[in-house]
Amino acid sequence: METMNLHDGNITHLLESRGIDFRYDFNQKLQMHSSLIRRLSHERELEGHDGCVNDVSWNSRGSLLISGSDDGHINIWSYAGHRLLHSIESGHSNNIFCTRFVPETSDELVVSGAGDSEVRLFNLSRLSGRGLEENAIAPSALFQCHSKRVKKLAVEVGNPNMVWSASEDGTLRQHDFREGASCPPAGASHQECRNVLLDLRCGAKRSLADAPKQLLALKSCDISLTRPHLFLVGGSDAFARLYDRRMLPPLTSCSKRMKSPPCVNYLCPMHLSERGRASLHLTHVTFSPNGEEVLLSYSNEHVYLMDVDYAGGSAIQYTSGDVSKLMNPSPFLNVMQVQSSNGSQNGPHTKTNVTSTINKCRELLKIAEKSLTEGTNYFYGIEACNEVLNGHVCEIELTLRHDCLCTRAALYLKRKWKNDVHMAIRDCNEALRIITTSVRALLFMSEALVQLGKHEEALDFATAAQCLDPYYFEVTEKVENIKRHLAEVEAERGNKGNNGAHKSEPRGARVLSLSDIFYREMNSDAPQEGPRSEREDSDYDEELELDFETSISGDEGQDVESNTLHGSLNLRIRRGESNRESRGANGSSGSPTSSSLNDRVPYQPEAAIDMRQRFVGHCNIGTDIKQASFLGLGGKYVASGSDCGRWFIWEKRTGRLIKMLAGDETVVNCVQCHPFDCVVATSGIDNTIKIWTPTASVPSIVAGGAAGPETADVLDVIESNQRRLCRNRETILPIGLLERIQMQELTEGSLHPFECAQS
């Protein structure tokens, strides 16, 4: 909303004050100031690849940019000259997913990881004096110990001797260049590479309360810049994991399946931690520049901000019991509480020096209430509430906070984007903690539970609201509607019972989406050295079924949806219960499996850190390398790519969308900010890299636009993205991408997700 100011202030005042106040790092504040971000526009394209550009990364000085592509080449670009310096023919036989400069090597050593499961180290000094056409050099080191795709590499600032690789085989490996320049391929008879730092082949969890059992296919990892002993990993379940290297056991090999090492903290939004879909997984995890926060980007979900509660700070922790309370709440009011409560908790906290701020917040609340009343612009009504609740949390009185929470909850329930209902439940719970007799909070909680299909619990909240205000028509109507629905359900059950039409369904039967099948298979894969019979530990029944109809549709009237393809595929995977029973007899080879290790001692569920902010508007369903990143040294803004071909920038503090830019014909995957300048590099399905600088003449929420029609354009795009996220059939990719993807090994027990293919 243009009526709301951003929290980094006026850039002119900031420039004028830097000669007076020396307490702050002005370069850090100026690098990604909102005045510059809102003027970002496309400056140039870097051409030199012949396939999708899957990763881009700056060197520590910001003078060079490295990129890896499906064409198998690693390109080195000059920042100052905007030209290609080197194009290395890597020798990888599959898509390159990650590339990095090795620190403290004068930018002469670069490392790459790819879909062929290999990690390769190259010395750029060997290219000295050669032209761009003479680009084939042998790797200085070749590590072949992974058995599946290498999705992410991590390096430690100041450490030129090591690189860490995260792979879909469930291991995070530490490669020390001082110990050797090669290793035997995975599965070799003499395989004894003792470089496994994290063995998470039995590490995936389906919920916070469940013990880790299945393969955690790692998708991303990161090392804290300020505390390099801290590792963050994310993969094929909903939980990011924070590890302290100093607390991990010594490096091991893959000869045995090991129990997952304990982590310092699990990180996951509470509403995603309970029996999530098999397709829900992380595509990117990253630390903030100061190491105090992390970003989690989910497939088929949003981007979330978390606090790192490493030193027992202010991060919000929860347990599996708290999750049950959130998913199955009950009103804590009774008649005695209603009679004795006087709502005295909402006393004012206003200070005389914040009167103008309070008045501004009240105006924003009026804007939100107008959106609710008129039934339009729910998105901007929610942003107005976010500004009040997140931007001025220490300055507003409790009554105003309560009213804003209730209004935002109502807006969430009207908007109905993915997981908005869970955000509404959070707001209602917080409002009830402020005023225990809040009729609005009880009413909106009842509506949220109705949307979740929990009608009996919804009736409890609606009845509690009716006890507080018997003459409130909307509450009375809600109670009657819920009772009517419950009566209809009971009558339907009775009719089925009388007619004998009710037939028991096969235990655990469900229809799975394409993504469910893919990631179910990946999560159930065991290490290569174990027999198939001991790899399975599934909560699904014997038969998995997929129905996926085909049609090309543009019926939503949006340009961004005109290229949507709905694929057609029928797939069944049958597994007998007898196979599971026989595993203990003939599936064991001496070493204990994960299930036997976990069964010896009752599993004690750990606590997890909850979200602090959610960033919505983009779409992440098409690729599993979609990044979310902090912009600038201050990390005050958050950016992410999207399947609509755009990339988005939000204000971290409030979650407010402040910029949307078209960055690719199909999908933007990578967004990387320059270390010191207000410059951003993006890449995706196109074979070029886009460079963005603050050169637009007019500040705008869209690239190069002026004030005027842009608001409607932004709303159209983000609403289209949310419709795609909310669809039940999850594999919805643009035609331009489907023409360039391949499905590998589509056979039972050997399924892989879509990936971008070479041109």
N, C-alpha and C positions, 0 to 999 in steps of 0.2 A: 504494500500500500504506500502510495507516494506521500500520504499525510503523516507517516511515521518516520522520524529521524533515526538514523543508524547510530550505534553506540560508540563509534570511534571518533565522533566529533567532527568539527570543521577542519579541513586540511590546512586552510590558511592560518587559522589560529595555532595549529600544531607547528607549522613552519615558523611563525613569529615567536613562539615560546621556546624554541630549542636553544636560543642564545641566552636564555634566562634560567631555565630549569634543566639541570644536568642529571636529574635522578633517573630518567628514563632513556631507553635505547630508541632514539627517534628513527634510526634507520629501520628498525624492526617494525615500528608503527607505520612508517610511510610506505614500506614495501608493498603491502596489500591493503591500502586504505580504501574504504568504500567508494570514495570519489574516483579512484583509479579503476576499481573493479567494475563499476557501472559504465566505464568508458572502454572496456575491453572489446576488441574487435579483431577479426582475422587479418593478420599482417601478411603472411606468406605461407606457402607449402614447400616442404622439403621432399623432393622426388628422388628416388633411387632404389626403391624396393619394387618387387614384382608380385607381392602377395600381401595378405593382411599383416599389419604391423601390430604385433601382440604385446610389445613392451617398449617403453622409452624410459631413460634414466639419465640424469645429469651427473657430471663429475662434481667433486667437492667444491671446486672453484667456480663452477658454472660456465667454464669456457668450452666444454665439449658436451655433446649429447650422443648417447648410444642407443641403438634400436635393434630389435630382433624381429624376424618376420617368418612367415610361412615359406618364403622362397629359400630359406636356409642360409641367408646372409646376415652378418652382423655389420651394421653401418655405423661409422663414426662421423659426426657432423661438427663443423665449426660454428660456435654461437656467434662470434663476431662477424665472420665472413658469410654465414648462412649458406655454406656449401658442404658438399660431401668430401671428406678427407680420405677415408678408407672404406672399402666394402669387402669384408672378409668372407670367403667361401668356407663356411664353418665345418662342413663335412657331416653335419647332422642329417639323418635320413628322415626326419619328421619335423613338424612345426617347432620353431623356437618360441618358447613361452616367456623366457626371462633372460635378461642380460644385465651385467653390472661392471662398473670399474672397480678394480681392487684398490683399496685405499693405500696411501703412502707408497705408491710405486711410480710416481710421476706420470700417472695415467697411461703407463705402458702395458699393464696387465689388465685384460678383460676376461670375464667368465660368462658362460652361457649354459642354459639348461633347456631341454627340449622334450618333445613327445617320444623320442627314441630312447628315453630313460637315461640319457648320458649327460654328464657335466663336463664341459671342455674349457680349458684355460688357454688363452692365446697371448703371445707377446708381440705387441704392435711394433716394437723396434725392428723386428724381422722384415717389416714392410718398408723400412727406410730406403728411399731412393727408387721405389717401385711406382709405377703408374697405377691408375684405378683398375686397369684390366688385369694386372698381375696380382691377383688377390687370394690365391690359394697358398696357405701356409699350414704346416702341420701344427697341431695343438701342442703346447708345452706340457700339458697334463691332460689325461683322459680318465675319467672315473665312470665305470660302467656297473657299479654295484646296485643301483636301483633297478627294480623289476617293472616299474610302471612309469608313467609320464612324470617328468620333473616340472612342477608348476611355478615354483618361486625360489629365488636365491636371496640370501641375506649376507651382508658384510658388516664388519664391526669397524667403526671409525678408529683409525690409528693402528689397525691390525692388518699388515700386508701378507700374513701367512695363512690365513684361514678363510674359507667360505662355507656357508651352510646351505643345504638344499632340501626342500620339502617336496615330497613325491606322493602320488596317489597310491603307492604301495604301503603307505601308513608309517613311513619312517622319516625322521629328520636326521640328516647325516652331516657330520663335521669333517670337512676335507682339509687336511693340513699339508700344504705344499712342501713342507720340510721333511715329511715322512715318506714321500714317494710321489711319482708323477703318473701312476696308473694303478689300476686294480683289475682283477679278473671280472668277467661279465657275471651278472646275476644268474644264479643257478649252476655255476661251474662247480665241478667236483671238489676243487681246491678253494672254494669260496670261504675266505676267512677275513674279510675286510672288517676290522674292528673300529668302525667309524660311526656307529649308530648312537646318536645322542638321545633321541626319543624314539622308542618303539611303541607306536600306537596302533599296531595291527589288531589289538584287542581293546581299543580305546573309545569307540563310538558309543554314545548314549542316546536312547530314544526319548528319555525324559530325565529330569534332574534326579528323580528318585531311583532310576534304574542304575544297576551296576554296568560299567563299561564292558562290552562283550564283542562287538563286531568291529570290522576294519574301519578305521578313520582315515579315509582318503584325503590327504592333506592338499589344500588348495593354495594356502598363503602362509607366510611367516614374516616376522619383523623383529628387529633388535632395537631396544631403547637407546636413543642417542645419549641420554644423560646417565643411564644406569645399564651399561651394556651386558651385565650379567642377566638381565631380564629378557626372556623370549616370549613372543606371542605367536600362537599358531591357530589356524582355523581350517576346517575341512568339511567333511560330508555330513555333519550333524549341526545342530543349532548353537553349539557351545564353542566359544573361543576359550583358549586355555593360556594362562600366564604361568610361565616356569621361571625358576631361578636356577641358572646353570650350576651355581655353587652347591645346590642341594640335590643334584641329580647323581645317579650312580655312574661308575666309570663307563667309558665307551664299550659297546658290545658288538657282536656280530649278529647275523640273522639265523644262526644255527638253531636257536630255540625261540619259541613264542613266549615272550615275556609279558608279565602283568604290567599294565600301564603305570608309569611312575606317577606319584601324587603331584598335583600342580599347586601353585600358590593360590590361584583363584580361578573359578569358572566365571565367564562373562556371557550373559544372555538376557535379553529382555524377558521379563517374567512371563508374559503371555505367549512367548514362543518356546518355553521350556517344558511344556507338558504335552507329550505324545504328538509332536509335530509330524507333518507329512514327510514321507521319505524324500521328497524332492527339495525340502527346505535345507539349505546348506549355505555355508559362507563362501563367498567368492574373493573376499579381500579383507585383511586385517592390517592395521597400522597404528603405531604410536604417534602421539602429538609431538611437536618439536621439543617441548619441555618434559616429555615422558610422563605427564600426569594424567593424560586421557588417551583413549583409544577409539578408533572408528571401526565399526563392523558393517560390512556390506553383504546383504543376503540375496541369494537367488530367489526370485518370486516373492520378494519382500522389499523393505525399505532400508535406509541407512540409519544406524543408531550410534549415539555417542555414549561412552561409558567413562566413569572415573576409575583410575587404577588405585585400588585400595591396598596397595602393597604394605604401607606402613600403618595400616589401621586408621585411615583417614575418614573422610566424610562420605565415602561411597555408600550407596544404598545396597545392603545385602538382604537376601531372602533365602528361605529354605523350601524344601518340597512341601512342607505343611502350609507355608504362606501361599504357595501356588494353589493348593487345594482350596484355601479360603477365598482366593481371588476368583477361581473358576466356579466355585460352589458357595457363594456368599449367603449369609442369612442376616436379616435385620437384627440389630442389637438393641432395638427399642422395645419396651413393653409398656403396659399402661402405667405402672408405677413410675418408670423413668419419664414418661410423657408428662405426668402430673407434677413431678418434682423439678423438671428441667425448666429453666427460665431463659436459656440462651445467653447467659451472661458472659460466655466465652468470646463473644464478638466485640469486645471493647476496642476502642480506637487506639491505634499506635501512631497517630499522625504527629509529626513534628512541624513546628512553624516554618522551618526552612525548606520544607518539601511540599508546601501548599500547592504550588504550581504543578508539581508532578502529580499530585493527587487529582487535581482538576483535569489534567491531561488524560489520566487513566480513566476517569469517569466518562470523558468524551469518547474514548476508545471503546468502553463498554457499551455506550449508546450505539455506536456504529455496529458492534456485534449483535446487539439486541434487535436493531433494525434489520440486519441480514436474516436473523431468525424469524422475525415477524413477517417479512416480505417473502421469505422462502427463496432468496436469491443470494449469490455471492457468499456461499457458506465458507469457501476457501479464505476469503479476505476477512470474514467475521472471526474465523478461528485465528488468523494471524494477528488480529487486533487483540484478542484475548491472550495470545502468546506474548505479545509485547507487554501487557500488563503483568502477567504472572511470572514471566521469565526475565523481563527487562527491568522490572521495578519491584522485585520480590521483597526487598528489605524496607521499602518505603510506604507500601500501601497498608491500610488498616484491614483487620480481619474480615469485617463485614463486606468490604469491597472485594476482597479475595474470594470469599464464599460466593458472592453473586457472579463473579467472573468464572469461577469453576463450574457453576451450574449452567451458565450460558454456554460455555465451551462444550460441556457434555451434551447439551441439547443440540448444538450445531454438529457435533460428531455423529449423533444418532440420525440427524437429517441427511448429512452428506453421504455416509455409508461407504466410505472408501475402505480399503483393506485394513482390518484391525482397528478401525475407528471405534468400534463398539468397546474394545478393551481399553482404549484411551478414555472413553466416557466412564467406564467403571472406575478407573483410577481417579478421575476428577470427582465423581460422586462420593467415593470413600473419603477423599481428602476434605470435601465440603462437609461431610457428616462429622469429621473430627473437629471441625471449627464450630459448627452448630448442630448439635445432636438431634434437634427437633426440626431439621430442614425438610419441609414438605417437598420442595422442588428436587432436592437431591434424592429423596426416596422415590419420587415419581420417575425421575430419569433413570435411576438404577433399575426400577421395575421394567421400563421400556428396553433397557440394554439387555436384561436377562431374557425378555421375550424374543429379541433379535437373535440371541444365542440358543433359543429353543428350550430354555429353562423356565417353563411356565409356572411350575409349582413354587419355585423360589421367587419368581416375579410376583406371584400373588401375595407372598408374605410381605414384600416391600410395599406393594400397593395398599394392602390392608393397614400396614403401619401408618402410611401417609393419610389414609382415610380416618384413622383414629385421631390423628392430629387435627385434621380439617375436614369434618363430615360434609361440609357444604361446598367443597371444591369440586365443581362439575367434572373437570378433566380427570381427577383422581377417581371419582365414583364411576365414570365411564370406563376407566382402565380396569378397575376391579371387576366390573360386569363383563367386559370383553374377555378377560382372562378366565373367569369362571365359565363363561360360555364355551370357550375353546377347550378347557379341561373336560367339560361335560360331553362335548362332541367326541373327544378322543376316547373317553371311557365308553361311550355308546358304541363307537366303532369297534373297540376291543370286544365288547359284549357280542356284537353281531358276528364278528369273526369266529368267536368261540362257539356260538350257537350253530353256525353254519358249517363248522368243521373246516373252515377255509384256511385257518392259520396253520401254516407248515413251518417247521423249524428249518432255519437256514443253516447251511454248512458253517461250522464253527470258524470264525475269523474271516469269512469270505468278504471280499470287497473288490470293487473295480478300481484299478489303478491307472493313473495318467502315464503318458510316455515317460515323463521325468521320474515318476515313482519307480517304474520298472528299471530305468537306467541306474538310479542312485541306490535302489534296493540291491541290485546286483553288485554294485561297487562296494557297498557297505558290507555285503556278506562274503566278499572275496577274502580268502585267507592268504597267508604268505605262500610263496611259490613252492617252498620246500615241503609243505604239508599236504597230505592227500585231501581230495575234495570232500570226503565224507566227514572230516573233522572240522571243516570250515564253517558249516552252517550253524547258526544259532538265531533262528528267525522267529518273530512274533506273528508271521503270516501263516495261513493255512496251506494246504497242499497245492491249491490251484490259484494262480494269479492270472487275471484276465484283463485284456486291454481292448477297447473298442475306440477307434479314432477315425471319424468320418472325414471325407474330403469335400471341400468346396472352396472356391475363391470368392471372398466376400468383401464388399465395400458398402454394406447396408447401413453403416453408422453415419455416413455423410461427412466423414472427416478425411482429409487428404492423407493424414498419417496412417489411416487404417486401410487405405485403398489397396495396398499391396499385401494384405494379410492372407496367409495360406493356411487352411485347416487340412492337415494331412490325414491319410487313411492307412491304418495298420491294425491287423488283428493278431494278437499274440497270446499264447497260453503257456505257462510254465507249471508243470505238475511235479510235486514232490510228495512221496508217500510218507505217512507217519512211521512206517516200518523202517525207513532209512534212518530216521533219527534215533529209533530205539537201538539200532544195530551199531551205532557209531562207537559206543563205548566198548563193544566187543572186538570190532575189527578196524576201527578208525584211529586207534591210538598207536603211537610209535615210541612210547617210552617217556617223552617229555609231556608234562601236564598241559592240558588245554586251558584256555581262559575260563571256561565255565567251571572246570574242576577247581581251579585256583580260587575263583570267586565263591564257590559253594562251601569251601572249608570254613570261612569266617563270614558271618552275616554282614552284608554290605551296609555301611553307614553313609547315607547320602551327604554330600558336601553342600555348603552354602554357595550361592552364586551372587554376582554383582548385577544389579538391575540397571536399566537404561536411565540416562539423564535427559536425553533429547532425541527426538525422531525427526528425520528429514525426508519429506515426501515430495512427489512430483515427477520423479524419473521412473523408468521401467527397467527391471533387470530380470529377464527370463531367458534370453536367447543365448548368452555365452557365460561360461564359468570363470572368466578372467576379468570381470568388470571391477574396476577400481573405485575406491572412494579415498580422498586424500585431504589433508589439511593444506591450506594455502598460506605460504609465507612463514617467516621465522616465528611470528607471533601466534600463528595457528588460530586466528580469529574467524576464519571462514572455511567452509567445507565444500568440496566439489565432488561430483560423480558423473560418470558417463551414463548413457541410456540407450535402450534399444530403439528409440525413435530417431536416432541420428543426431541428438543434441546432447549437450552437457550442461549441468546445472550448478549454481553456486548459491549456498545458503549462509546466512549469518549464524554462527555457531551458538551464540547466547540465546537467541529466540527461536531458531529454526525457520526464520523468515527467508523465503526465496527472493533473492535480489538480482539474479542474472540467469538467463537462459540463452545459449548460443548453439547454432547449427554447426556441428563439427564433423559430420560424416554423411555419406549418402545412405548408410544403413544403420550402423551401430558404432557408438563411441565406447571404447573399452578402457583406455588409459588416459589419465589426467595427472600431469606432473608439473609442479611449480618450480621455477628457477630458484636456486638457493638464495639469491640476493635481490634480483630485479623483479619488477611486476611483469613477469612474462610467464606464460603457461604453454606447455607442449601437450597436444592431444593426438591420439591415434585410435584406429579401429579397423573396420573391415576394408576401408580404402587402403590403397598401397602408398599413401602419402602421410606425412606428419604435418599437422597444422600448428603454427606458431601464433599466439595471441598476445597483443600488447594494448595498452590503454591509449589508442590513437583516435577513437571516435570523437567527433566534435560535440556530440550531445550525450549526456549521461542517460542511460536507458536500461530497462529490464531485459530487452532483447538486443542482439548485436546490431549496431549501426542504426537503430530505430530512433524515432523521435516520440515525444509525448503524444498520445492520441490513440490509435487503434490497437496498440500492442497488447493492452490488458486482455482483450477478448482472445487474441491469438494465444497468449500464454495459458489462459484458462482452457481453451480448446485442446491444447497439447497435453497438459497435465491430466485433464479429465479423461482423455483418450488413453493415456498411459495407465491410469488407475483402472479403467475398464479392462484393459488387457491383463493387469495383475489379478483382478477379481474373477476372471473366467475360470471355470472348472477345468477346461481342457487347456493344459498349461503350455504345450509346445506350439507357440504361435510366432513364427518368424517371417520377416519380410522376404519376398520372392528374391530380391537381390542377394540375400544371404543364402537362401536355400539352394540357389544355383551354384554356390561355391562351397558347399559343405559335403562331407562324406560321412557315411555311417560305416564303422569298421566292425567286422566280425559279428554280424547280427545273427548269432547262434545262441542256443540256450547255454547259460552259464558263462557267456563271454560277451557281455553287452558293454558298449561304451557310449557315452553321450555324444551329441553332435559336436563337431569341431570344424573350424574353418580349414578348408583344403587349399592346396597350392593352386594358383591360377593356371 
